[in-house]
């Protein structure tokens, strides 16, 4: 959670003011050039969107009505792997919210392999819980187990299980909790346009073997295209399992090819910048950039640590992981009460060193109180 002291308010106010201010060499420590011809409208729109997304004081806009707590329920959270900080962060939120509503939770780790995930979901169904969470994996990997859950009338809720938020018929999900990929991609592109004043050479890192990631990368590319002064230098398709080996090699090659022309990067997941850091450091690049790097990913603690210490990552578009855990419990409560899903989708947020104040996650205020009020009836 971000502290709301006066110092953080002053810093976030200065950041917003700098973004809304006109472009030119007087900008805030970015070395930004004036916008290139043809980009003023895109630049103005990007600056306004980024100022909104960097606000840490936004009020809770989640559901305000819903069923009172249904007592005595049990939930099993099936994790893709608990070594994934995003998956683990949501599990923590589910456990915290379940305690608040008076339910039991068990977490089963799929260990990151198809066989492990299938076994974990099979075990979850055997336990006959009131509900099951698909934590960060594609339910198509477990189509047989999903059919068993549906036959047993066990409601299933996904977190990052399919590409869009809300209910899903195939696979059968009461709802899927996630931010909108379109919003995450757009704000990542907007941040580059706004911070660079419309003048950037960009490298985009993605994993085209994952349809969701490929779609996100294409949307980022499309967003960057709104500004004629932003050039996509390279589209780096590096599978996530190979990222630790291939990213440093790719970064060394990119530095050789583009040198100072490479000023910004975007990636579909923060982890690429953990792997890029050694190569950037070895080349003598400063941790504070350029290139200035933004992760359109979960916003895990290691990403926040890189951002706060200015070590080869400048921003992330984090999921409110703990809040989404509470939303999952609330959505189950609606399912158990025979109500429809809430339809709530968390708005996108941008975390930087200026607005995170040393936090290692994005934890907006108000949702705990909001959900407790609903459950109290």
C-alpha positions as CSV (number, residue, x, y, z in Angstrom):
1,X,0.0,0.0,0.0
2,X,1.3,3.4,-0.8
3,X,1.6,5.8,2.2
4,X,-0.4,8.9,1.8
5,X,1.9,11.3,3.6
6,X,2.4,14.9,2.6
7,X,5.8,14.2,1.0
8,X,4.3,11.6,-1.3
9,X,1.4,13.9,-2.2
10,X,3.9,16.7,-3.1
11,X,5.9,14.3,-5.3
12,X,2.9,12.9,-7.1
13,X,1.5,16.4,-7.6
14,X,4.8,17.5,-9.1
15,X,4.8,14.4,-11.4
16,X,1.3,15.1,-12.7
17,X,2.1,18.7,-13.2
18,X,5.2,17.9,-15.2
19,X,3.2,15.6,-17.4
20,X,0.5,18.1,-18.0
21,X,2.9,20.9,-18.6
22,X,4.0,21.8,-22.1
23,X,6.8,20.0,-23.8
24,X,10.3,21.3,-24.4
25,X,13.7,21.2,-22.9
26,X,12.4,22.5,-19.6
27,X,10.8,19.1,-18.8
28,X,11.5,17.1,-15.7
29,X,14.9,15.4,-15.9
30,X,14.0,13.3,-19.0
31,X,16.1,15.1,-21.5
32,X,12.9,15.2,-23.5
33,X,13.0,16.8,-26.9
34,X,10.0,18.9,-28.3
35,X,7.3,16.7,-29.8
36,X,7.7,15.9,-33.5
37,X,5.3,17.2,-36.0
38,X,2.0,15.4,-36.3
39,X,1.9,14.2,-32.6
40,X,0.5,17.1,-30.5
41,X,-3.0,15.5,-30.1
42,X,-1.6,12.0,-29.3
43,X,0.9,13.6,-26.9
44,X,-1.8,15.6,-25.1
45,X,-4.0,12.6,-24.8
46,X,-1.1,10.5,-23.5
47,X,-0.1,13.0,-20.9
48,X,-3.7,13.2,-19.6
49,X,-4.1,9.5,-19.4
50,X,-0.7,9.0,-17.6
51,X,-1.5,11.7,-15.1
52,X,-4.8,9.8,-14.2
53,X,-3.0,6.4,-14.1
54,X,-0.2,7.7,-11.8
55,X,-2.7,9.1,-9.2
56,X,-2.4,7.1,-6.0
57,X,-5.3,8.8,-4.2
58,X,-8.2,7.7,-6.4
59,X,-11.2,6.6,-4.4
60,X,-12.5,3.0,-4.4
61,X,-14.9,2.5,-7.4
62,X,-15.7,-1.1,-6.9
63,X,-19.2,-2.6,-6.1
64,X,-21.2,-1.0,-3.3
65,X,-24.0,-3.5,-3.1
66,X,-24.2,-7.3,-3.1
67,X,-25.3,-10.2,-1.0
68,X,-24.5,-10.6,2.7
69,X,-21.8,-13.2,3.5
70,X,-22.9,-16.7,2.9
71,X,-21.5,-18.7,5.8
72,X,-19.4,-21.9,6.0
73,X,-17.8,-22.0,2.6
74,X,-14.5,-23.4,1.5
75,X,-12.3,-22.3,-1.4
76,X,-9.3,-24.1,-3.1
77,X,-6.8,-21.8,-4.9
78,X,-5.0,-23.8,-7.6
79,X,-1.8,-21.9,-8.4
80,X,0.0,-22.1,-11.7
81,X,3.1,-21.8,-9.5
82,X,3.6,-20.1,-6.2
83,X,7.0,-18.9,-7.4
84,X,5.2,-16.5,-9.7
85,X,4.9,-13.4,-7.6
86,X,1.6,-12.3,-9.3
87,X,-0.1,-15.7,-8.6
88,X,1.3,-15.7,-5.0
89,X,0.1,-12.1,-4.4
90,X,-3.5,-13.0,-5.4
91,X,-3.4,-16.1,-3.2
92,X,-2.4,-13.9,-0.2
93,X,-5.4,-11.6,-1.0
94,X,-7.8,-14.6,-1.2
95,X,-6.6,-15.9,2.1
96,X,-6.9,-12.5,3.7
97,X,-10.4,-11.9,2.4
98,X,-11.6,-15.4,3.3
99,X,-10.6,-14.8,6.8
100,X,-12.6,-11.6,6.8
101,X,-15.7,-13.3,5.5
102,X,-15.3,-16.4,7.7
103,X,-14.4,-19.1,5.0
104,X,-11.6,-21.7,4.7
105,X,-9.0,-21.6,2.0
106,X,-6.5,-24.1,0.8
107,X,-3.8,-23.4,-1.8
108,X,-2.5,-26.2,-4.1
109,X,0.7,-25.4,-6.1
110,X,0.7,-26.6,-9.7
111,X,4.5,-26.2,-9.8
112,X,4.4,-24.5,-13.2
113,X,4.1,-27.6,-15.4
114,X,1.1,-28.9,-17.3
115,X,1.2,-32.2,-15.4
116,X,1.5,-30.5,-12.0
117,X,-1.3,-28.1,-12.8
118,X,-3.6,-30.9,-13.9
119,X,-2.8,-32.9,-10.8
120,X,-3.4,-29.9,-8.6
121,X,-6.8,-29.2,-10.1
122,X,-7.8,-32.9,-9.9
123,X,-6.9,-32.8,-6.2
124,X,-8.9,-29.6,-5.7
125,X,-12.0,-31.3,-7.2
126,X,-11.6,-34.4,-5.1
127,X,-11.7,-32.1,-2.0
128,X,-15.3,-31.1,-3.0
129,X,-14.8,-27.4,-2.1
130,X,-17.5,-24.8,-2.4
131,X,-15.4,-23.0,-5.1
132,X,-12.2,-23.3,-7.0
133,X,-9.8,-20.5,-8.2
134,X,-7.8,-20.9,-11.4
135,X,-4.7,-19.0,-10.5
136,X,-2.9,-17.8,-13.5
137,X,-3.1,-20.6,-16.0
138,X,-5.0,-21.4,-19.2
139,X,-8.0,-23.7,-18.3
140,X,-7.6,-25.3,-21.7
141,X,-4.6,-27.1,-20.2
142,X,-7.0,-28.8,-17.8
143,X,-10.1,-29.3,-20.0
144,X,-10.9,-32.7,-18.4
145,X,-10.7,-31.4,-14.9
146,X,-12.8,-28.3,-15.8
147,X,-15.5,-30.6,-17.1
148,X,-15.4,-32.6,-13.9
149,X,-15.8,-29.4,-11.9
150,X,-18.7,-28.3,-14.0
151,X,-20.4,-31.7,-13.6
152,X,-19.9,-31.5,-9.8
153,X,-21.5,-28.0,-9.9
154,X,-18.4,-26.4,-8.3
155,X,-18.2,-22.7,-9.4
156,X,-14.8,-21.8,-10.9
157,X,-13.4,-18.3,-10.9
158,X,-10.2,-17.4,-12.9
159,X,-7.5,-14.9,-12.2
160,X,-5.7,-14.2,-15.5
161,X,-7.2,-17.4,-16.8
162,X,-8.6,-16.0,-20.1
163,X,-7.9,-12.9,-22.0
164,X,-10.8,-10.7,-20.9
165,X,-12.4,-9.9,-17.5
166,X,-15.9,-11.2,-16.7
167,X,-17.9,-14.5,-17.1
168,X,-16.8,-17.1,-19.6
169,X,-18.8,-19.9,-21.1
170,X,-15.9,-21.9,-22.7
171,X,-14.1,-22.4,-20.5
172,X,-16.8,-22.3,-17.9
173,X,-15.9,-19.5,-15.4
174,X,-18.3,-17.7,-13.2
175,X,-16.0,-14.7,-13.9
176,X,-12.4,-14.0,-14.7
177,X,-10.6,-11.3,-12.6
178,X,-8.0,-9.2,-14.5
179,X,-7.5,-5.7,-15.7
180,X,-8.3,-5.2,-19.4
181,X,-5.3,-6.0,-21.6
182,X,-6.4,-3.2,-24.0
183,X,-6.1,-0.7,-21.1
184,X,-2.7,-2.1,-19.9
185,X,-1.3,-2.0,-23.4
186,X,-2.6,1.5,-24.2
187,X,-1.3,3.1,-21.0
188,X,2.1,1.5,-21.5
189,X,2.3,3.1,-24.9
190,X,1.0,6.4,-23.5
191,X,3.7,6.5,-20.9
192,X,6.4,6.2,-23.5
193,X,4.8,8.9,-25.6
194,X,4.2,11.2,-22.7
195,X,7.6,10.8,-21.0
196,X,9.5,11.1,-24.3
197,X,7.5,14.2,-25.4
198,X,6.7,12.2,-28.5
199,X,10.3,11.4,-29.5
200,X,11.5,7.8,-28.7
201,X,13.2,4.8,-30.2
202,X,11.5,1.8,-28.7
203,X,12.3,-1.9,-28.3
204,X,9.3,-4.2,-27.5
205,X,9.9,-7.5,-25.7
206,X,7.2,-10.2,-25.9
207,X,6.5,-13.9,-26.1
208,X,4.5,-14.7,-29.2
209,X,4.0,-18.3,-28.1
210,X,1.4,-17.1,-25.6
211,X,-1.6,-15.7,-27.5
212,X,-2.5,-13.3,-24.7
213,X,1.1,-11.9,-24.6
214,X,1.2,-11.6,-28.4
215,X,-2.1,-9.7,-28.4
216,X,-0.8,-7.4,-25.7
217,X,2.4,-6.7,-27.6
218,X,0.4,-6.0,-30.8
219,X,-1.8,-3.5,-28.9
220,X,1.3,-1.8,-27.4
221,X,2.7,-1.5,-31.0
222,X,-0.6,-0.1,-32.1
223,X,-0.6,2.5,-29.3
224,X,3.0,3.6,-30.1
225,X,1.9,4.1,-33.7
226,X,-0.4,7.0,-32.5
227,X,2.7,9.2,-32.4
228,X,4.8,9.7,-35.6
229,X,7.9,10.6,-33.5
230,X,7.9,7.3,-31.8
231,X,9.8,4.6,-33.7
232,X,9.6,0.9,-33.0
233,X,13.2,-0.2,-33.5
234,X,12.8,-3.9,-32.8
235,X,10.1,-6.4,-31.8
236,X,11.9,-9.0,-29.7
237,X,10.0,-12.3,-29.5
238,X,11.7,-14.2,-26.6
239,X,9.7,-17.0,-24.9
240,X,9.4,-16.4,-21.2
241,X,11.0,-19.8,-20.2
242,X,14.1,-18.8,-22.3
243,X,14.2,-15.2,-21.1
244,X,17.0,-15.6,-18.6
245,X,19.3,-16.9,-21.3
246,X,18.2,-15.1,-24.4
247,X,17.4,-11.6,-23.1
248,X,20.9,-10.6,-22.2
249,X,22.2,-11.7,-25.6
250,X,19.4,-9.8,-27.3
251,X,20.1,-6.7,-25.3
252,X,23.8,-6.8,-26.2
253,X,22.9,-7.1,-29.9
254,X,20.4,-4.3,-29.7
255,X,22.9,-1.9,-28.0
256,X,25.4,-2.7,-30.7
257,X,22.8,-2.1,-33.5
258,X,21.0,1.0,-32.2
259,X,23.3,2.5,-29.6
260,X,21.9,5.9,-28.4
261,X,18.9,5.6,-30.7
262,X,17.4,3.1,-28.3
263,X,15.8,5.3,-25.6
264,X,12.7,3.3,-24.4
265,X,11.5,-0.2,-23.9
266,X,8.2,-1.9,-23.2
267,X,7.7,-5.6,-22.2
268,X,4.7,-7.7,-21.7
269,X,6.1,-8.8,-18.4
270,X,8.4,-7.1,-15.9
271,X,10.7,-10.2,-15.8
272,X,12.4,-9.2,-19.1
273,X,14.0,-6.2,-17.4
274,X,15.5,-8.4,-14.6
275,X,17.2,-10.4,-17.4
276,X,18.1,-7.2,-19.3
277,X,19.8,-5.5,-16.4
278,X,23.2,-7.4,-16.4
279,X,23.7,-6.6,-20.1
280,X,22.8,-3.0,-19.8
281,X,25.0,-2.7,-16.7
282,X,27.9,-4.4,-18.5
283,X,27.5,-1.9,-21.4
284,X,27.9,1.0,-19.0
285,X,24.3,2.2,-19.2
286,X,23.0,4.0,-16.1
287,X,20.4,2.2,-14.1
288,X,18.2,5.3,-14.3
289,X,18.2,5.0,-18.1
290,X,18.1,5.4,-21.0
291,X,16.7,3.1,-22.1
292,X,13.7,3.9,-19.9
293,X,11.8,0.7,-19.4
294,X,8.1,0.0,-18.6
295,X,6.7,-3.4,-17.8
296,X,3.1,-4.1,-18.9
297,X,2.9,-6.9,-16.4
298,X,1.8,-7.9,-12.9
299,X,4.0,-5.4,-11.0
300,X,5.7,-8.0,-8.8
301,X,7.9,-6.9,-5.8
302,X,11.1,-7.3,-7.8
303,X,9.8,-4.9,-10.4
304,X,9.0,-2.3,-7.7
305,X,12.5,-2.8,-6.2
306,X,14.1,-2.1,-9.6
307,X,12.0,0.9,-10.1
308,X,12.5,2.3,-6.6
309,X,16.3,1.8,-6.8
310,X,16.4,3.1,-10.4
311,X,18.0,-0.1,-11.6
312,X,17.0,-0.5,-15.3
313,X,13.3,-0.2,-14.9
314,X,11.4,3.1,-14.7
315,X,7.8,2.0,-14.5
316,X,5.3,-0.9,-14.3
317,X,1.6,-1.3,-14.9
318,X,0.8,-3.4,-11.8
319,X,-2.2,-5.5,-11.0
320,X,-3.7,-4.7,-7.6
321,X,-3.0,-8.3,-6.6
322,X,-4.3,-8.2,-3.0
323,X,-7.4,-6.3,-4.0
324,X,-8.1,-8.9,-6.8
325,X,-7.9,-11.6,-4.1
326,X,-10.7,-9.8,-2.2
327,X,-12.7,-9.4,-5.4
328,X,-12.4,-13.2,-6.0
329,X,-14.0,-13.9,-2.6
330,X,-16.7,-11.4,-3.2
331,X,-17.5,-12.9,-6.6
332,X,-17.7,-16.4,-5.0
333,X,-20.1,-14.9,-2.5
334,X,-22.3,-13.6,-5.3
335,X,-22.2,-17.1,-7.0
336,X,-23.2,-18.8,-3.8
337,X,-26.1,-16.4,-3.3
338,X,-27.4,-17.0,-6.8
339,X,-26.4,-13.5,-8.0
340,X,-24.5,-12.5,-11.2
341,X,-20.9,-11.5,-11.2
342,X,-20.2,-7.9,-10.1
343,X,-18.7,-6.8,-13.5
344,X,-16.0,-4.8,-11.7
345,X,-12.7,-4.3,-13.5
346,X,-9.8,-2.5,-11.7
347,X,-8.6,0.6,-13.5
348,X,-5.0,0.6,-14.8
349,X,-2.3,2.2,-12.6
350,X,1.3,3.2,-13.4
351,X,3.9,2.8,-10.6
352,X,7.1,4.9,-10.7
353,X,9.7,5.8,-8.1
354,X,7.9,9.2,-7.7
355,X,4.6,7.7,-6.6
356,X,5.4,4.4,-5.0
357,X,7.3,5.7,-2.0
358,X,9.2,2.5,-1.6
359,X,6.2,0.2,-1.7
360,X,6.7,-3.3,-3.3
361,X,3.1,-3.6,-4.6
362,X,0.2,-1.6,-5.8
363,X,-2.4,-1.8,-3.0
364,X,-5.1,0.9,-3.4
365,X,-7.1,2.0,-0.4
366,X,-10.8,1.5,0.3
367,X,-11.6,-2.0,-1.0
368,X,-11.3,-3.9,2.3
369,X,-13.8,-1.5,3.9
370,X,-16.0,-1.6,0.8
371,X,-16.2,-5.4,0.7
372,X,-16.7,-5.7,4.4
373,X,-19.7,-3.3,4.2
374,X,-21.3,-5.5,1.5
375,X,-20.7,-8.7,3.4
376,X,-22.1,-7.3,6.6
377,X,-25.5,-7.0,4.9
